[in-house]
């Protein structure tokens, strides 16, 4: 059986059963998990930021031909696409902010553990 195939309950049972063997390892458990979460968060943030940058570039390029043109003179389909891109940027920005809050929370906890 692989570790991934065990249920949460089974994993907890096994850890409790072998706690005395794992005692020295469990002292670093929280730190190790937080470092894992930070790495995962950083990877996800990097991917989101890349998507945000690409979308922002696409938005800027898409609207560039309409610089100095009154909004009334911009075709409706162009405005609709611009709005769609703006919504996508807003959504990505919210996700980025969430990742940044998570990162701060994890790092604050790491600082507490390491007493920095």
N, C-alpha and C positions, 0 to 999 in steps of 0.2 A: 504494500500500500504506500502511495506517495503522501507526503505531508499535506498536499493540497486537497487530497480526497477526504481527509478527516474533517469532521464537523468542529465547530468552535467548542462545543461541549466536550468532545473527545480530546481535543488539543489541551484544554484546560485540565481535564482529568489526567492526561499523560504528564503534563508539567507538574501538577501537584504530586503525582506518584513518584516522580524523579527529582523533586525539588531539592533534596539534599545533595544530589549529584550536580545539579545545575546552579546551586546557590551562588557560587562565585561568578558565573555567567549572568545570572539574573540581576546582579548589581549594576551591570552596564546595559541592561535591557532598554530602559527608558531612553538613555542617550543614543543607543544604536537605532532605535525606532525613530527617534526625532531626526537623526542624521539621514535616515532613509527617506523620511517624509520631506525633509528639506531638499534632498536631491531630486526626488520625484516632482516636488513643487517647482523647483528651478527649471527642470526640463519642460514641464507643462507651460510655465510662464514664458520660456524662450519660444516655444512653438506658437503660443497665443500672440506674443509680440511680433513674431514674423508674419503671422496672418494679418495682424493689425496694420503693420507697415505696408504689406502688399495691398491691402484694401484701401488704405489711405492714399497710396501712390496711384492706384486705379481711379480713385475718386477725383484726385487732383487732375490727372491726365484726361479723364472723361469730361470734366467741366472746363478744361483749359480753353477750348474753342469758344466758350461762351463768356470769357472775361470781357468786361466793359460792355456787356449787352444787358439791357433791361430785362428783368425777370419775366415781364409780360411777353417779351419777344422770344423766349426760350420755349421750344416745343414741349408739349405736355409729357410726351414719352421720355424726353430727356430729364425733365423734372422728376418724374416718377422713378426713373433709374437712380437719379441722384439721391432721392429720399431713401430708396432701398439701401444704397451704399452707406448713407448716414446712419440708418438704423443698425446696419451690420457693424459699423464702427462703434456705435454706442454699446451694442451688446458685447463686443470684444473688449471694450474698455471696462465694462462692469466685471467681466470675467478676469481681466488683468488686475483690477483693484481687489477682487476677492483673493486671488493668488498672493498678492502683496500682503494682505492682512494675515493670511495663513502663514506666510513666510515670517512675518514679524512675530506672530504668536509662537511659532516653533523656535525661533532664535531667542526670544525672551526666555522661554523655558530652558533652552540649552544653556544660556547664560546663568540661570539660576542653578542648574545642575553643576556647572563648572565653576560657579561662584565667581563670575567675572564682574 
